[in-house]
Amino acid sequence: MDDASAEQASKEARLKVKNINDFLDKVENKKNKPEVLIKDLVSSFLIPDVERQRLSRELQFEERKYLEAARKTI
């Protein structure tokens, strides 16, 4: 590889690194916005917690049905 080719390859590599770093900076900046953080917290904690509570209520309702049926048979 001659000096001109090595210099061209080096320039291309620096350009690619700059483009990747710019992209990563944009992604990080977007992730650090309060509305994005809140959305992430809601989707990772609150929504699953509400779903667990809903399933728990459904299970309690089903158990209550069978408990009432057992009481009536006694």
Phi, psi and omega in degrees: 000128180276172185299322181294318179293320179295319179295318179296316179297320179296317178298316180296319179295317178296320178297316178297317178298317179298315180298317179295316179296319178299316179298314180296322177298318178298316180297315180296318179296321178295318182293334184272001178286140182305319182294328177288319178298318179296315179300317179297318179296317180298313183288334182266340183238302188294314182298312177298325180293317177297319178297318178298317179297318179298314179296323178296317178296319178298317179296317178298320179297314179297316179297321179297321178302311182291325177295317178296318178297320179293321179296321181292331180282341182275000000 
